[in-house]
Amino acid sequence: MRILIIEDEIYLAQSIAGKLIDFGHECDIYATVNDALNENSGRYDVILLSTNLSGQDFYPVIQSFANEIILLMVSYISNDTVTDPLKAGAHDYIQKPFMIEELIRKINHYHDFRKLQKRCAFYEEYLDHQLKNIQLPDSLLSSLPLMVKTNYQKQADAYAFKLAEELERPLKYLPLGDSSSLEALKTLDDDYIAYMPEFQTLKKSEREAFLEAIAGRDVITSTTEKFEDEVAGLKTLELVSEHKIFDRTEILTIDDYVKFIIHNYQSKFPDTELSKKLGISRKSLWEKRKKYGIFKKK
């Protein structure tokens, strides 16, 4: 990592830099805030900022490096040296004199935390994009365990994510297509909601054992096939999507295929071209819209 050290005790700064270099880091040292802001080049991963700089205002450093990890080096703990700088955007502090191993631990901790933040932000953006057009009920059932019956797996996914968010609880993904999921459920912390989709992959002989295993547990399961007696006694929620996107391995009925094409392409093609691509007349296209309850937006 590239580390910027701002410390007016030059021997201390050089000692810290030397030890950090031994751990494989690159270091730049500045004795004044002005020099650090005016003369440094490139970006840094970590800023080590002394809050005991004689007669210097160090807050411009916190403002200028707001997107970096800022660790305060303090001689004593007070509002001026710790509390107020932390409120201004610094991440943590370490009190002089300190062991270099403790400083390395803090640096690694915040570096790993920053990587996790970026990774989580990516996953959240990806999920938001994938699920942005999913319609869910205004009121979410929170009585668990729960079976979600759906013709579109993403609806069940969106429901599980939304419910966990509303309840402010972590979600654990345990798909039933994975043979180890039931064993993992046994050791799952009670704070978690277990999301166990793919009920339709279970054999009849496995369903009863599964239903016994989740009794009284906070579990959301889902199926894209219709079951009746097999889920007797399990609270169910049916979510049906008219905008189903089909898996490549799924064989569609002719009606499902025509319905899907009309839903997703009627805004892109005029009726003449759409009916031609479907191999039907415009009158048949109109009749199928009426049959499926699809209304063309004007």
C-alpha positions as CSV (number, residue, x, y, z in Angstrom):
1,M,0.0,0.0,0.0
2,R,1.0,3.6,-0.5
3,I,1.0,5.5,2.8
4,L,1.3,9.2,3.5
5,I,2.8,10.2,6.8
6,I,2.2,13.8,8.1
7,E,4.2,14.2,11.3
8,D,6.5,17.1,12.4
9,E,8.6,14.9,14.7
10,I,10.8,13.9,11.8
11,Y,12.7,11.1,13.5
12,L,9.5,9.5,14.6
13,A,8.1,9.8,11.1
14,Q,11.2,8.2,9.6
15,S,11.1,5.4,12.1
16,I,7.5,4.6,11.3
17,A,8.2,4.8,7.5
18,G,11.2,2.5,7.8
19,K,9.2,-0.2,9.6
20,L,6.3,0.1,7.2
21,I,8.7,-0.2,4.3
22,D,10.0,-3.4,5.9
23,F,6.4,-4.7,5.7
24,G,6.3,-4.0,1.9
25,H,4.6,-0.6,2.0
26,E,5.6,2.6,0.2
27,C,5.8,5.8,2.3
28,D,6.0,9.5,1.7
29,I,6.7,11.9,4.7
30,Y,5.7,15.5,5.1
31,A,6.3,17.7,8.2
32,T,3.7,20.3,7.4
33,V,0.1,20.2,6.2
34,N,0.9,22.7,3.4
35,D,3.7,20.5,2.0
36,A,1.5,17.4,2.2
37,L,-1.3,19.1,0.3
38,N,0.8,21.0,-2.2
39,E,3.7,18.7,-3.0
40,N,2.5,15.1,-2.9
41,S,1.6,13.3,-6.1
42,G,-0.6,10.4,-6.9
43,R,-3.1,8.7,-4.6
44,Y,-2.6,7.1,-1.3
45,D,-4.3,4.1,0.4
46,V,-3.7,5.3,4.0
47,I,-3.0,8.7,5.6
48,L,-1.2,8.7,8.9
49,L,-2.0,12.1,10.4
50,S,-0.5,13.5,13.6
51,T,-3.0,15.7,15.5
52,N,-0.1,17.3,17.5
53,L,1.3,19.4,14.7
54,S,2.5,22.6,16.3
55,G,0.4,25.6,15.2
56,Q,-1.0,23.8,12.2
57,D,-4.6,23.2,11.2
58,F,-4.8,19.5,10.1
59,Y,-8.5,19.5,9.1
60,P,-7.7,20.4,5.4
61,V,-5.9,17.0,5.3
62,I,-9.1,15.2,6.4
63,Q,-11.1,17.1,3.9
64,S,-8.7,16.6,1.0
65,F,-8.3,12.8,1.6
66,A,-11.9,12.1,2.5
67,N,-12.0,9.1,0.3
68,E,-8.9,7.5,1.8
69,I,-8.3,5.7,5.1
70,I,-7.2,8.3,7.7
71,L,-5.6,7.1,10.9
72,L,-4.8,9.7,13.6
73,M,-1.5,9.5,15.5
74,V,-2.1,11.2,18.9
75,S,0.0,11.9,22.0
76,Y,-3.0,12.2,24.2
77,I,-6.8,11.7,23.9
78,S,-9.1,14.7,23.9
79,N,-11.9,16.3,21.9
80,D,-9.3,18.3,19.9
81,T,-7.0,15.3,19.1
82,V,-9.5,12.5,18.7
83,T,-13.3,13.1,19.0
84,D,-13.6,16.1,16.7
85,P,-11.3,14.8,14.0
86,L,-13.2,11.5,14.0
87,K,-16.4,13.4,13.6
88,A,-14.8,15.3,10.7
89,G,-14.1,12.1,8.8
90,A,-11.0,10.3,10.2
91,H,-11.5,6.6,10.7
92,D,-9.5,5.7,13.8
93,Y,-6.6,6.7,16.0
94,I,-3.6,5.2,17.6
95,Q,-1.8,6.6,20.7
96,K,1.9,7.3,20.8
97,P,4.1,5.5,21.6
98,F,2.7,2.5,19.7
99,M,3.9,-0.9,18.5
100,I,4.3,-1.0,14.7
101,E,2.4,-4.4,14.8
102,E,-0.7,-2.5,16.2
103,L,-0.4,0.1,13.5
104,I,-0.2,-2.6,10.8
105,R,-3.2,-4.4,12.3
106,K,-5.3,-1.2,12.1
107,I,-4.1,-0.5,8.5
108,N,-5.0,-4.0,7.4
109,H,-8.3,-3.9,9.2
110,Y,-9.4,-0.7,7.4
111,H,-8.0,-1.7,4.1
112,D,-9.9,-5.0,4.2
113,F,-13.0,-3.1,5.4
114,R,-12.7,-0.7,2.4
115,K,-12.5,-3.7,0.0
116,L,-15.6,-5.2,1.5
117,Q,-17.4,-1.9,1.2
118,K,-16.6,-1.7,-2.5
119,R,-17.6,-5.3,-3.1
120,C,-20.9,-4.9,-1.2
121,A,-21.6,-1.7,-3.2
122,F,-21.1,-3.7,-6.5
123,Y,-23.3,-6.5,-5.4
124,E,-26.0,-4.1,-4.3
125,E,-25.9,-2.2,-7.6
126,Y,-26.0,-5.5,-9.5
127,L,-29.0,-6.8,-7.4
128,D,-30.8,-3.5,-7.8
129,H,-30.4,-3.6,-11.5
130,Q,-31.5,-7.3,-11.8
131,L,-34.5,-6.8,-9.6
132,K,-35.6,-3.3,-10.4
133,N,-38.7,-4.2,-12.4
134,I,-39.9,-6.9,-10.0
135,Q,-43.4,-6.1,-8.5
136,L,-43.9,-7.1,-4.9
137,P,-46.9,-6.8,-2.6
138,D,-47.2,-3.6,-0.6
139,S,-47.3,-5.6,2.6
140,L,-44.8,-8.4,3.1
141,L,-45.7,-11.4,5.1
142,S,-43.1,-11.8,7.9
143,S,-44.5,-15.0,9.4
144,L,-41.9,-17.7,8.9
145,P,-41.3,-20.4,7.7
146,L,-42.8,-19.4,4.4
147,M,-43.2,-21.0,0.9
148,V,-43.2,-18.6,-2.1
149,K,-44.9,-20.1,-5.1
150,T,-43.9,-18.3,-8.3
151,N,-43.6,-18.7,-12.0
152,Y,-40.5,-16.4,-12.0
153,Q,-37.6,-17.2,-9.6
154,K,-36.4,-13.6,-9.5
155,Q,-39.7,-12.7,-7.8
156,A,-39.0,-15.1,-4.9
157,D,-35.4,-13.7,-4.7
158,A,-36.6,-10.1,-4.6
159,Y,-39.2,-11.0,-1.9
160,A,-36.5,-12.7,0.3
161,F,-34.1,-9.7,0.0
162,K,-36.8,-7.2,0.7
163,L,-38.2,-9.0,3.7
164,A,-34.7,-9.4,5.2
165,E,-34.1,-5.7,4.6
166,E,-37.4,-4.7,6.3
167,L,-36.7,-7.0,9.3
168,E,-33.1,-5.7,9.4
169,R,-31.7,-9.3,9.5
170,P,-29.0,-11.0,7.6
171,L,-30.0,-13.5,4.9
172,K,-28.2,-16.9,4.3
173,Y,-28.5,-18.4,0.8
174,L,-29.0,-22.2,1.1
175,P,-30.4,-23.5,-2.2
176,L,-32.0,-26.9,-2.0
177,G,-30.2,-28.0,-5.1
178,D,-27.1,-28.2,-3.0
179,S,-27.1,-31.3,-0.9
180,S,-25.2,-29.7,2.0
181,S,-27.9,-27.0,2.6
182,L,-29.9,-28.9,5.2
183,E,-26.8,-29.7,7.2
184,A,-25.8,-26.0,7.0
185,L,-29.3,-25.0,8.3
186,K,-28.7,-27.0,11.5
187,T,-25.8,-24.8,12.5
188,L,-27.1,-21.5,11.2
189,D,-27.2,-18.7,13.8
190,D,-30.7,-17.8,14.9
191,D,-30.2,-14.2,13.8
192,Y,-30.2,-15.3,10.2
193,I,-33.1,-15.8,7.8
194,A,-32.4,-18.9,5.7
195,Y,-33.3,-18.5,2.1
196,M,-33.8,-22.0,0.6
197,P,-35.1,-21.8,-2.9
198,E,-35.5,-24.7,-5.4
199,F,-38.0,-26.8,-3.5
200,Q,-39.0,-28.3,-6.8
201,T,-35.6,-30.1,-7.0
202,L,-36.4,-32.2,-3.9
203,K,-37.6,-35.8,-4.4
204,K,-40.9,-36.7,-2.7
205,S,-39.0,-38.7,-0.2
206,E,-36.9,-35.6,0.7
207,R,-39.7,-33.1,1.0
208,E,-41.1,-34.5,4.3
209,A,-37.6,-34.4,5.9
210,F,-37.1,-30.8,4.7
211,L,-40.5,-29.6,6.1
212,E,-39.6,-31.2,9.4
213,A,-36.2,-29.6,9.4
214,I,-37.6,-26.0,8.9
215,A,-40.5,-26.3,11.3
216,G,-40.3,-23.3,13.7
217,R,-37.3,-22.0,11.9
218,D,-37.0,-18.6,10.1
219,V,-36.9,-20.0,6.6
220,I,-38.1,-18.8,3.2
221,T,-38.3,-21.4,0.5
222,S,-39.6,-21.2,-3.0
223,T,-40.8,-23.3,-5.9
224,T,-41.5,-22.6,-9.6
225,E,-43.7,-25.7,-9.8
226,K,-47.1,-26.4,-8.4
227,F,-47.4,-28.5,-5.3
228,E,-50.4,-29.0,-3.1
229,D,-50.3,-31.8,-0.5
230,E,-46.5,-31.8,-0.3
231,V,-46.5,-28.4,1.4
232,A,-49.6,-28.9,3.6
233,G,-49.2,-26.9,6.8
234,L,-46.6,-24.5,5.5
235,K,-47.7,-20.9,5.0
236,T,-47.6,-20.0,1.3
237,L,-47.5,-16.9,-0.7
238,E,-48.2,-16.9,-4.5
239,L,-46.4,-14.4,-6.7
240,V,-47.2,-14.5,-10.3
241,S,-45.3,-12.5,-12.9
242,E,-46.6,-11.6,-16.4
243,H,-43.1,-10.6,-17.4
244,K,-41.5,-13.9,-16.8
245,I,-38.0,-14.4,-18.3
246,F,-37.5,-18.0,-19.1
247,D,-34.4,-20.2,-18.5
248,R,-32.7,-21.5,-21.7
249,T,-33.3,-25.0,-20.5
250,E,-37.0,-24.5,-20.0
251,I,-39.5,-25.9,-22.6
252,L,-42.4,-23.4,-23.1
253,T,-45.9,-24.0,-24.2
254,I,-47.0,-22.2,-27.3
255,D,-49.3,-20.0,-25.3
256,D,-46.5,-19.1,-22.8
257,Y,-44.1,-18.3,-25.7
258,V,-46.6,-16.1,-27.5
259,K,-47.6,-14.3,-24.3
260,F,-43.9,-13.7,-23.5
261,I,-43.2,-12.3,-27.0
262,I,-46.2,-10.0,-27.0
263,H,-45.4,-8.7,-23.5
264,N,-41.8,-7.9,-24.2
265,Y,-41.8,-6.8,-27.8
266,Q,-45.1,-5.1,-28.5
267,S,-43.5,-1.7,-27.7
268,K,-40.6,-2.4,-30.0
269,F,-42.4,-3.5,-33.2
270,P,-45.6,-2.4,-34.9
271,D,-48.5,-4.9,-34.9
272,T,-47.9,-5.8,-38.6
273,E,-44.3,-6.8,-38.0
274,L,-45.0,-8.4,-34.6
275,S,-47.8,-10.6,-36.0
276,K,-45.5,-11.5,-39.0
277,K,-42.7,-12.6,-36.7
278,L,-45.2,-14.7,-34.7
279,G,-46.6,-16.2,-37.9
280,I,-50.2,-15.1,-37.1
281,S,-52.5,-12.5,-38.5
282,R,-53.1,-9.0,-37.0
283,K,-56.6,-10.2,-36.0
284,S,-55.1,-13.2,-34.2
285,L,-52.7,-10.9,-32.4
286,W,-55.6,-8.8,-31.2
287,E,-57.5,-11.9,-30.1
288,K,-54.5,-13.2,-28.2
289,R,-54.0,-9.8,-26.4
290,K,-57.7,-10.0,-25.3
291,K,-57.2,-13.6,-24.2
292,Y,-54.1,-12.9,-22.2
293,G,-55.4,-9.6,-20.8
294,I,-52.5,-7.7,-22.4
295,F,-53.1,-4.0,-23.2
296,K,-50.9,-2.2,-25.6
297,K,-49.6,1.1,-24.4
298,K,-50.2,4.1,-26.6
